[in-house]
Amino acid sequence: MADQPLKAHFVADPIELPDGRKVRVSAYPDGSIRFRVDGLPYVLTEAYLSGDPAKDKAIVKLSPGRQGSNAAYNYVEELEKKNRS
């Protein structure tokens, strides 16, 4: 039998961003953390996940966009299209 997915034991209230997108954070019994963000697509632009556990923090940065290095440009372009509509 395949492993059953873990059920979150903590789900934070959604955080609404200024542009209406929502971010949700869930924590699981195995110590994992899950982030859900509205408004796809996103590109992973920064990940710092190792270091000294006593002094460092994990950092994950997502940037809105369609193609890697064009992430910021595409997001600004989409906002301008919305504002013109």
N, C-alpha and C positions, 0 to 999 in steps of 0.2 A: 504494500500500500504506500502510495506517495505521501510525503510529509504534508500535513495540513498547514496552510499559512497561519502565522501567528496573529492573534487578535490584539489590537492595540490596547494597552492598559491605561493609556492616557491620551486624550485628544484635546488640544488647546482650542479655545474659541478662535474662529477665523479672524485674521487681521486684514482689514480693508485698506488697501493702498490708495493714495490720492486719486489715481486714475480709475478706480473702481475694481481693479483686480483684487483677488483674495489669496492669502497665504494661510495654509493650514499645517500644523505640526502635530505629529503623532509619535508616541514613544512605545516601545515594545518590550516585553519581558526579557528578551535576550540582550537588551541594551542598545538595540538599533533605534535610529530616529528616521522618520520619513517626513519629507516636505512636499506638499502639493501646492502648486501655483497655477492660478488661472492665467489665460492670455498667451497660449502657445503661439509660436515656437520660442524656445529658449536655447541658449548656447552656454555650456559650462566654460566660464572664462577665468576662474581661479579655484584652486583646491589646495588647501594646506591641511593635511591630515596626519602629520607625524611631528615628532619633536619631543620635548621634555614634558611628560604629562603633568608635572608639578607646576609648570609656569606657562606652557603654551596652550592655545585654544585651537579647535578645529574651525576652519573657515571654508565655506563653499559659496562661490559667487556665480549666479546665473545672470546672463544678460539677454534681454529680448532681442530676437533677430532671426534671420533665416539662414545665413551662411557665416559661420565662424568669425572671421575678422570683420565682417560687415554688420555684426550684430547691432551696434549702436546706431549706425546709419539707417538700417532697415526699420528699427523701432521709431526713430524720429520721422522717417518717411510715412510710416503707417499712421502715426498721430496726426501728421499734417493732412493726410487723406481724410481721416475721420472729421477733422475740424472744418474741412472744405465742404463736407456733405451736409 
